[in-house]
Amino acid sequence: MIHIVVAMSRNRVIGKNNQLPWKIPEDLKRFKALTLGKWVVMGRKTHESIGKLLPDRTNVVVTRNFEKVKPEGIILVNSLNAILDWGVPDDLYIIGGAEIYQQAIHRADMLHVTFIDADFEGDTYFPEIDEKVWELIEQVVGNPGGSAHPDLSWYYQTYRRKKNTSSSE
């Protein structure tokens, strides 16, 4: 199964200058809970923005520029298709960035979205979630009081690909 994990603003921003434009510790805890023990797939820029291996996960970095990534503990592939077609033994969790999301959304089975109910300036965006293709199966309100942004509201949404939709959205 292919999962996409993303946090995005109301205007679909997911990043600015290779960083998240917000800090929501609760979302990072949720991200960890979703991905712990799993295969996480990310682009090179996302890997650089994290700055380290994600512990207790199999880290896969998609890049065309192998010289820019230190391979210790990382599986390097030159395309998303290379890892998706490899037939890994477990679920894959696609964790960014924009190019990887754009490629993966057509093959994904589940979306795990943290939807931040505010507009942010940014330079990186998540693709539109097509309601003809995706079915919202769960929504949970976040806890703004514990956030570094107490004035923000957000919620977690889980989508499942509808049956009988092609993978060519």
C-alpha positions in Angstrom: 0.0 0.0 0.0 1.2 3.5 -0.8 0.5 6.2 1.7 1.2 9.9 1.4 1.8 11.9 4.6 1.6 15.7 4.2 0.9 18.9 6.2 -0.6 21.7 4.2 -2.2 25.0 4.6 -5.6 26.1 3.3 -3.9 27.5 0.1 -2.0 24.1 -0.3 1.4 25.4 0.8 3.7 22.7 2.1 6.9 24.6 2.3 8.9 27.8 2.0 12.7 27.9 1.4 12.8 24.1 2.0 11.3 24.4 5.5 7.8 24.0 7.0 6.3 27.5 7.4 4.7 26.4 10.8 5.7 24.5 13.9 3.1 22.1 15.2 4.8 19.5 17.6 1.6 17.5 17.7 1.7 17.0 14.0 5.4 15.8 14.2 4.3 13.3 16.9 1.5 12.0 14.5 4.0 11.8 11.7 6.3 9.7 13.8 3.5 7.4 14.9 2.4 6.9 11.3 5.8 6.2 9.9 7.7 4.4 12.7 9.0 1.1 11.5 7.9 1.8 7.9 9.6 2.6 4.7 9.7 6.4 4.2 10.3 7.8 0.7 11.4 11.4 0.1 13.1 13.6 -2.4 16.6 14.8 -1.9 15.5 18.3 -0.9 13.2 16.9 1.8 16.0 14.7 3.1 18.3 17.8 3.2 15.6 19.8 5.1 15.3 17.1 7.7 19.1 17.0 8.0 19.4 13.4 9.3 18.1 9.9 8.9 14.7 9.3 10.4 15.4 6.7 13.1 13.7 3.3 13.2 12.5 3.7 9.6 13.9 2.5 6.2 14.9 5.8 4.6 14.6 6.0 0.8 15.8 9.1 -1.1 14.8 9.8 -4.7 17.4 11.8 -6.5 19.0 12.2 -9.9 22.1 13.7 -8.2 23.6 10.9 -6.1 26.7 13.0 -5.3 24.7 15.4 -3.2 23.4 12.7 -0.7 25.6 10.8 1.8 24.3 7.2 1.4 25.0 6.0 5.0 21.8 4.2 6.1 19.9 5.4 3.0 18.6 3.6 0.0 19.2 5.8 -3.0 17.0 5.5 -6.1 16.9 7.6 -9.3 13.1 7.7 -9.6 10.0 7.1 -7.6 9.0 4.4 -10.0 12.3 2.5 -9.2 11.2 2.1 -5.6 7.5 1.6 -6.3 8.2 -1.1 -8.9 10.8 -2.8 -6.7 8.1 -4.6 -4.7 9.2 -3.7 -1.2 7.7 -6.0 1.5 5.8 -3.3 3.5 3.7 -0.2 3.1 5.5 2.9 1.7 5.0 6.3 3.2 5.7 9.1 0.8 6.8 12.2 2.8 7.7 14.8 0.3 8.5 17.0 -1.4 6.2 18.5 -4.1 7.7 16.7 -7.1 7.5 13.3 -5.3 3.9 14.0 -4.1 2.9 15.0 -7.7 4.3 11.7 -9.0 3.0 9.5 -6.2 -0.6 10.8 -5.8 -1.6 8.9 -9.0 -0.4 5.6 -7.4 -1.3 6.2 -3.8 -3.9 4.3 -1.8 -4.2 6.6 1.2 -3.6 10.2 2.1 -2.8 11.3 5.7 -3.2 15.1 5.6 -2.7 17.6 8.4 -4.8 20.5 7.1 -3.9 23.8 8.7 -6.8 26.2 8.5 -4.8 29.3 7.5 -3.1 30.6 4.4 0.7 30.7 4.4 3.2 32.2 2.0 5.3 29.5 0.4 7.0 28.2 -2.7 6.0 24.6 -2.6 2.5 23.2 -3.0 0.6 20.0 -2.6 -1.6 18.8 -5.6 -5.3 19.3 -5.5 -7.2 16.4 -3.8 -9.8 15.4 -6.3 -13.0 14.4 -4.5 -13.9 12.1 -7.5 -10.8 10.1 -6.7 -10.5 10.4 -2.9 -13.0 9.6 -0.1 -12.6 11.3 3.3 -12.8 8.5 5.8 -11.7 10.3 9.0 -11.3 13.8 10.4 -9.9 14.6 13.8 -9.6 18.1 15.2 -6.1 19.1 16.4 -5.3 20.6 19.7 -4.3 24.3 19.2 -3.5 24.9 22.8 -0.4 22.7 22.8 1.0 24.2 19.6 3.8 26.6 19.0 1.0 28.5 17.0 -1.9 28.6 19.6 -3.9 30.8 17.3 -3.9 28.1 14.5 -6.5 25.5 14.0 -5.9 22.3 12.2 -7.3 18.9 11.7 -6.1 15.5 10.5 -7.8 14.0 7.5 -7.4 10.5 6.2 -8.5 9.8 2.6 -8.8 6.5 0.8 -8.7 6.1 -2.9 -12.3 5.3 -4.1 -12.9 2.0 -5.7 -13.1 1.9 -9.4 -11.0 5.0 -9.9 -8.1 4.7 -12.3 -4.6 5.4 -11.1 -4.2 8.1 -13.8 -6.2 10.8 -11.9 
